[in-house]
Amino acid sequence: MKTLPSLPALRAFEAVARLGSVVKAAAELHVTHGAVSQQLRALEDHLGLALLRRHGKRLTVTEDGRIYALRLRLALGDVAAATADVLSLPRPDELIVAVLPSFGAHWLVRRLPRFRAARPDLKITLRAGLDLVDFQVERVDAAIRMGPGGWEGTSQIQLFMDELVAVASPAFNGGRLPRTPAEFVAAPLIRSVESWSAWLAAVGLPDSLPAGPVYSDSNLVIEALRQGQGVSLTRRSLVHDAVGRGELVYLSDITVPYANPYWLVWPQRSEGTAKLAAFRGWLENEVRDYRREAAAPVSTP
């Protein structure tokens, strides 16, 4: 079995076949056109095949060359993809976690300094996004997801169930805040895509709301609340810290469970790694503290 041709020769031929010019191929590969011509001759000698026909300074690709160039293009693409994949693999001293933007911004990031203090040896990368991470494609160590659980090909632990709470800025309406559910619904509403049906049923109000702005991203809802633009129902996990800092206040002690819990999810390749074990242990402790705080009775103005 013949040894494989050299990679520079293969790249040179693929570029010439695709571009139709030794000069253009040399410019793309950042070598001289003489070097490209030499690689082409070496490749043909190695294979014992004519890949190109020379008509003076003009080149045409033979049928053997055409088929070979197409297969090479695919193979070189695979090599490039494999190289990118292996370079993007998380290292033992690097922890990459995919997270929902709202949860990352309003819950995780504020607690993360404690993990960094405990594990200064780990480089931490948060990858925020709304799309479900495909662990086979996106090389991350773990993800924090919201949903029903049971994702195929992963291990997972439930972190906590969330709940919907009524909130506003303490400066909303000049500090004259709604004190009853009816007053709450009558105020300017900042709505997300979350359903308010369960909360309205819990407070004994009909499942109908006046028209108002609807924001598809929870970060927009929270920013509008901070600006005192209105009142809203949102997930407690996203406003708990802001309430603690006095930026927002709870308007009702009536809460309803949110449909989907938060989960820590990881692929098989992360199983048993020291960095995942450290992050999981720290996260479970943080969740325990948060759940204890969130279980305290809601204090309203």
N, C-alpha and C positions, 0 to 999 in steps of 0.2 A: 504494500500500500504506500503510495507516494505521501510524502509529508505535505502538510497544508502550505499553500502559497503564503508569502509574507503579507501581513496586514497592509503595509503601505502600498504594495502592488495592487491589492484588491481595491483599496480605496481609490487609487489612481484610475484604474479601469472603470469602476462604477461612475466616477465623476465625468470621465471622458465620454462614456456611453450616454450618460444623461444630458450632458451639456453640448455634446457634438464638437468639442474643441479642446485640444491639448492646452492652449493658452488659457481658456476660461477655467479648465480644471486646475491648472497650476495656480491661478489667482485664488480660487476657492480653497485650495489646500495649503496656500502660502509657501509654495516651493517654486523652483524654476521649471520652465516648460521642458528643459533638457532632462531634469530629474524625472518628470512624468513619463517622457518618452522611454527613458531607461527602464522604469518600472513596468511599462507595457511590454517591452521586449522580453524582460525577465519572466513575466507572467506567461506569455505565449510559449516561451521555451520550456517553462516548467510543465505546462499542460500539454504541450505538443499539438496545440490547436491554433489556428488563425482566428483571433477574436475581432480583428479590424482589417479592413482593406484600405490601402493607402493609394491615393490618386494624386500624386504630387504632394501638395500641402493639405489636401482634403482627406478626411477619414470617414469611412462608413463602417457600421457595425455588421458583422456577419450574422447569420442566423444562430450559430452557436453562441456568438457573443451576445446577441440580444437576449437569449434565454438565460445565459449565465449572469448577465447584468441584472435582470429582473430578480433572480434568486438571490444575488448578492445584496441587492437593495433591501430586501426583506430581512436577510440575515444580519446586515449591518445595523438595521433598525432595531432588531432584537438585542444586539450587543449593546447599543446605546441605551435602550430601555433597562437592560439588566444592570448596566453600570450606574445609571441614575438611581435604580432601586437600592443597590448595595451601598451607594454613597449616602442615601437618605435613611438607611436603617438606624434606629436609635442605638446609641452607644451605652455601655454599662453605666457611664456617669451622666447620662442625659435622660430626662424623663419628659416624654411628650404626651400631653393629655388633651383630647378634644373635648370641647365644652360648649354648651349653648351660650350665646353672647349675653343674654340677660342674667342667667345664673352666674356666669363667670364674673360679670361686672359688679353685681349687687350682693353676691354671697361669697364666692370662692376667692376672688382677688383680695378682698379685705382680710381674709384669714390666712392667706398664703405666706405672709412674712413669718408666721410661726413655724411653718414647715421649712422655709429656707433657713431659719435660725437653727432648727434641729438637724437639718441635712445640708450644710453648706457645700458639701462635696458634689451635690447633684445640680446639674444645669437643668432648669425647668423651662419648658416651652408650652404655652397654652395656645391651642389652635381653635379659635372661635368660629362657629358656623352653625347654620340651621339644618344643613343636610346631614343625614345619617351617615356616619363614617363607615366606609367599607375597609375593614382591617386587612383585606387581601390586597388592596390597592394603596391605601394611605397608611404609611408606616408610622403608626402611633402606638404608644404603650397601653393606653387605656382611654376610655371616654366616660363622661358623665352625661347620661341620657335621661329623658323623660318619656315615659310610655308604659305599655302593659308588661314589658319584660319578655323573657323567653326568646331572645334573639339567637338564631341558629349559629352554631360554631363559636360561641363565646361563653365565658364564665361571667357571672354577675352576682352582685349583692344589692338588695334594696337599701337605699339610704334613708329616705323618709317620705311620708305622704305630706303633701302641701294642702293649703286651704285658702279659700278666697276671703279677703277681708275688705271692709269699706275704709277708705283713707282719703285724706286731703292735706293740703298745706295748712298749718295753723294760721297763716295769713290770708287764707281764702275768704273772700267776701268780707274783707276788713276784720276778720276774726270772728264774725258771726256765723258759726258753723252749724250745719244741720244737726238736730238732736233726735229726730225720729226717722224711721225708714221712709215715711211719706215725704218729709222735708228733703231727705237725701235724694230721692228720685226726682224731686221737683227742681233740684239744683242743676247747674250746667254739668253735664255728664261727659267724662272722658272715657270712651269705650274702647276695649280691645276686642279681639275676635273671640274671646272666651264667652261662653254662655252665662248669663246672669239668672237663668230660670230657677236654679236650685235655691239661690239666695233670696230671690223675690218670693218664692213659695215659703221659705223659712220665716220671712218677716210678714207673711200674710198679704202680699200685694199681687195684683194681676201681672201676668207675664207679658207686659207691654211697656216699651220705653219710648220717650219722645226722640225725635231725630236729633242727631248730634254727630260730631266727628268720631270716626272709628280708625284706630291705629293698629296696624298688623304686627307691630313690634312693641314688646313690653317696655323697652328702653324709652320709646317715644311717650308712652303713657306716663312713666315715672317722671320724665322731664317736664311734661305738661303739668303734672301734679305739683312738682316743686315750684313751678312758676305761678301757682295759684290760679290756673285756668279753670279748674273745676274739681269734681270729686270722681272717684272711681272705685271699682272692685278689682283687686289684683291679687296675685299670689303673695302670701305672707313672707315667703323666703326672700322675695325681691324688695320688700319694704321694711323688714324687721330692723335692720341696722339703721335705716333712715329715721324710723320712729324713735329708736334709742338715742339718736343724736338730736332729736327735736325738729328735724326737717319736715317730717310728716306726723300726722296723728291719726289714730283709729277713731272712726265715727260711730261704731256700733260694736257691741260685744257679741253680736250674732255672726258666726262664721259657718261656712259650709265646706266639706271636703272637696279637694280638687280631684279630678277624675284619674289622673295618672301620677304615680310616684316618681321620684328620682332614683337612678340606679348608677352604680359604678360597674362598668362593663370592660372586659379585657379579652384579647385573643389568646389562643393556646400558647403562642410564642412568648407571651409575657408571664405565663404561669410559673410560679416559683422563683422569679427574679427578685433580688434583694430590693431593688428600687420600687417595684410594685408593692412588695410587702410593706415597705416603709410608708409609702403614700397611702395605702389602704388603711394601715393602722392609725396614721395621723388623721385621715379623713373621718374614720369611724369615731374617733374621740371628739372631733369638732362637731359632728352631727349629734353626738350625745349631748354635748353642751348646748347646742342650738335647740334641740328638742326640749330640753329642760327649761330654757328661757321661754320658748314659744308656748309652753304649757301653762305659763302664768296667766291669770285672768287678764283680759283685755281692759286697759284703762282708757276711758273716753273722756273728752272735755266736759 
